[in-house]
């Protein structure tokens, strides 16, 4: 049995008021949380003046993207072996930053399934992965270059069946355009209500959740009406502004729709909006989302550009969430227990409690007061094994 002693403990929900927290681990699982010395015979590791919290959960990453200014071009010239090596490196960097669970929402050729199997067999290689495979998109639509283009209801059903047969964990649908793909506009829809409903019916028939890339306000509304389990980004943009409809947010809260906010860039919190009125309007909408009662994860969208390197991006997302006015403890929940709920893993990860997986992060400082402390990693454990 391993005993971890720390100065402060955030259990995934709240700071725990203990004089000297000690967490007992056995067989890759948390056995107990004590205030005081460990039982006789336990191997004690004193982490010193640190805060221990659950390993972070990043609900939206792209291991196949290289975080360069030309992500799309870099992907186009990489063969599968090169791309797989890049994804392995990204997975290791993600784990080193304290992210012990990640959801890959768009790869090429289902290579994420290979990395998922490797990190399951050898936890020190990367986080526990949930994988979507190539996202389902329209012809020429956002992220078409990942190979998930479809046209029509029959093709959508076939695409879902194919993903289920390959063993994906979640179905990702590109409901609206995005900024990464030339010719694609975030405020425009890519699929109609009949097609979106078909995705949901077919995915749920295979027991798979559905999440949608949605920037457009109309896209969010259409995905919610179709019964999507989750919404990614959720910026509520329109052709001429931003509109976060309070009635729609109330519907989402009532339905339990899960939202993933992809916030923050390295070196730039991103909460204020500066002098850009549209950016400020998006941030006002995101503040409304964060306070709506809808289950929310804070995620990185790692790999999508120079400000989104694998691993370190998520900590900046937490800082951005605090910049939006979210209390630090709530922002921490959005990358631990709240993110685990969004990913459908709330009974396994995101908490420090008996029976949960021993995925843990220790940082120097107190992130419940100073979110930047998440970037000062002292130790990372995955499945009870210390990997950093």
N, C-alpha and C positions, 0 to 999 in steps of 0.2 A: 504494500500500500504506500502511495506517495502522498505526502502532506505539503501543501504550498502555503507558506505564511506570507502575509502582505500587510501593508499599513492601512489600506482602504479597500473597500469592496463595493462595487456596483453590480447588482445581481441580474441586470437586464431589465429591471423595472424601476428600481430606486437604489439610492445609496443605503447600505446596511450599517446601522450604528453599532459597531463592534470595536472593542478596544484593540484587539489583535486577531483579525480574521484568519482562519485556517481552513483550507478546502482539502478534503480527502478524496483521492482518486484511486480507482482500482479497475483494472480491465478495460480502460478507456472510458469509464463512466464516473460521474461524480457520486461519491458515496455519502458525503455529509459536509455540512458547513458548521464550523465550530468557532467559538470565541475563547481562545486559549490554546494550551499545548495540545499536540496530537497524541493519539493513543500510543502506548508502548509498542515498539517494534516498527512503527511507521518510518519511512525514509523522509526526513525533513529537508525541504528546500526553502530557505529564507530569501524572499525576493526583495527584502529591504524596504526602502521608502518608495513604494509603488502603489498604484491602484490596480487591482485585479478585476477584470470584467469579462463577460463572455467573449469568445472569439467573434469578430465582426462578421456580419452577413451582408454581402453586396448583391443586391437583387437584380442588378443589370450591368453586365460586362460583355465585352466582345474580345475574347482571347485572340482571335484571328486578326484583329486590327492592331497596327503597330504604333499608334499615337504620333504619327508624323503629319506634316501639312498635306501630304498626298496619300492618305490612307487607301483610297480606292485604287490609285495607280500602283502602289506597292503591292497590294493584294493581287492585281491583275498579272504581274510578272512573276509571282511566287508559285512554284510547283507545290504539290501536296507535301512532299518531304520537307521543303523549306518552311511551308506554312505550319506544319505539325511541330517542327523544332521551335518556331516562334511562339506557338501556343504553349508549349511546355515551359519555355522561359517566362512567359507572362504568368503562367500558373504559379511558378515558384516565387516570382516577385510579389504576386498577390498574397500568398501565404506569409511571406516574410514581413509584410506590412500589418499582419494581424488579422487578415480576412481568412477565416477558416471555412466559410461556406460562400459559394458564389453561384449565381444563375447566369449562364451564358445564353444570351438571347439573339444569337445570330452568328453562325459559322458558315463555312463552305464545305460541302461534301461530307457533312456529318463527322468532321474530324474531332469535334468536341466530345463525341462518344468515346473516341480512343483515349483522350486525355482524362475523361471521367473514370474510365476503367483503370488507368494507370495510377491516378491519385487515390482511388479506392484501395488498390493493392498496396501502395506505398504512400502513406499519408504525408510523409515529409516532402513529397514532390509538389504538393499543391493543395488547395482547398477541396472540400467536398463540393462536387459540381452537380448542378441541375442544368440540363442541356435541352435547347430547343431545336438544334439543327438549322438549316437554312430557313429564314423567315418567309412566310407566305406573302407574296406581294403581287401587284399587277405587272403586266408586261411594260418594261421600261420604267417602272415605279421605283420608289425609294428602296435601295439595297437590292435591286434586280441582279446585280453582279454576284450575289451569293448563290444564285441558282434556284430561287424559290418562286419563279414567275408562274402565274396561273391566269386562266380566263374562263369565267363561267362557273356555275354551281357544280357541275359534274367534276370539273378539274379541281375545284376546291376540296370536294369530298375525297377525291383520289389522293390529293396531297396530304390530307389529314391521315388517311389510312396508311399511306407510305411512312409517314413519321411515326405513327403508332407501331408499325411493324419493325421499324428500326430501333425502337426503344427510347424515344425521347421522353423527357419529364414534363414538358409543357409545350403547347402550340403557340407560336408567336405569329401574329398577323399584323402587317403594316397597313393600318386603316387609313392613314393620311400620309401626305408627303413628308419629306424631311430635308434638312439642310445639307447633309453629306452628299446627296446625289444630284448632279447637275440636271436641270430640267424638272426637278421635283420641288413642289412648293408645300410648306408645312400646313397652310390653311386649306389645302384642297383634299377632297376625299378620293380614295383609290377604289373603294368597293361600296356597293349599295346595300340596302337593308336585307335583301333576299340572300345575297352572298354571305353577309356577316352572320345571319341566322343559321345558314348551312354549316359554317365553320363551327359554331357553338354546338349544334346538334350532333355533328359527326365526332367532334372532340370528346364531348361528354359521353357519347356512346362507347368510347374506348377508355373512359375514366380519366381523361386528360384535362387539366385546366387550360383555359385560353386567356392569353393576355394580348393587348393590342397597343402597338405604337400609335399614339394619338396626340397630335399637337392641336389640330383644328377643334374649335368648340363644337362644330357639327359632328365631327368624328367621335368625340367623347360621348355626345348624346346618342349617336347611332350605336356605338359599341355597348353602352349601358342598356339600351332598348333591346339589343340582340341577346343580352345575357352574358356578356363577357365577364370572366372572373376578375380580371385585372386590367388596369390602364397604365401604360408607360408614358412618362413625361407630363402629360395632362396640363399643358400650358394654356389651353383655351384660346388660341389665337384665331383671329378672323382675317378677312382680306384687308381690313382697315384698322384693326386694333386688337383688343383682348376682351373677352366677355366670359367671366366665371359665373354662371347662373346659379344663384343660391338654391333655387328649386331643384336643379339637377344634382347639386351636391347633396341635398337632403335625400333624393332618390337613391343616390349611391350609398349613403350612410345606411339607409333602411335595407338596401339589398346586400350590404356587406361587400360591395365592390372594393377591390384593393388597388391602391394607387402607389406607383413608384415614381418619386420625384428624383430626377437626375440632376443634382445640384453641384455647384462648385467646380472650380478649376484650380490647378496647382498655382499657388502664389496670388490667387484672386478669389476672395470669398464669394462675391457675387450676390450679396443680399440687398444692396442699396439701389442699383440701377444707374447711379451716376447721373449724367446729363441726358441720357437716352430715354425719352418718354415711353417708347414701346417696351424697352427692357424693364423700366420701372413698373409699367402696367402688368407685365408678366409676373414680376415679383409680388405685386399686390395680389394677383390671382393665386399665386402659390401660398402666400400667407393665409388666404381664405381657405385653401385646400387643407393646409396643415392644421387649421383650427376647426375643421368641419365635422370631426367625429368619424371620418372615413379611415379605415386602416391604412396607414402610410408607412412606406419604406423610403429611406434616403439611400440613393445609389449613385454610382460614379459614371456609368456609361463609358467605362475605361476602354481606351484604345481608339476612341473616335477622333482624336486630334492631339496636338502638342500639349495642351493643358490637361489631358486626361491620361497620364501614364498609368500603367498597371500597378496596382498596389497602393501607392500613396494618395491617389485621387480621392478615395472615400473619406479620409480624414478631413480633407478640405470641404467636402460636401457637408459634413457635420457643422463645420464652422459657418458655411453659407446658410445653413438652416437656422443657426443661432442669429446670424445677421438679419434674417427675415423676421426675427422676433420670437422664435420658438425657444422656450427655456432649455438650457443645456441638458437636463435629464430627459426631457421629451425627445430632443435630438438624438441622444444616445440610445433611447428605446428604438428609434427609427432605423438604427443599424445593428440592433441586437434582437430583442424579443419582438418588436413590431415588424422588422424585416423578416424574421422567421415566420411570423404569421402570414405575411404577404406571400412568402414562398411555399406555404403549406407544410412547414417543418416546426411549428410552434411546440410540439410535444417532444422535440429532440434537441434543438439547438436554440441559442439566443438567451439562455438563462443559466445562472449558477444556482442549481438546486439539485437535490438528490434524484438520481435517475436520468439526468440529462447527460449528453455526450460531453466528454472532458475536452472540449475545444475552448481554449482560454487565451486571454491576452493580458499581459501586465505592461503598464506604461509608467514612465516617470512623471510625477505630478498628479493632478486631480482633474480629470476631464469633466467632472460634474460642475466645476467652477471655470476651468479654462479648457475649452474643447481642443485647442492646439496640442494639448498633452497627448492626444491620440497618435501624434506623429513621433513621439519619443518612446519608441518600442523598447521594452526591457526584456520581454520573453514572450514566446508564442508556443502554445501546446495544441497539437491536433491529435484527436483520438488518444489523449493521455500521453503522447510522446512529445518531448520538448524538441522543437524544430529550429528555435532561435533562442 
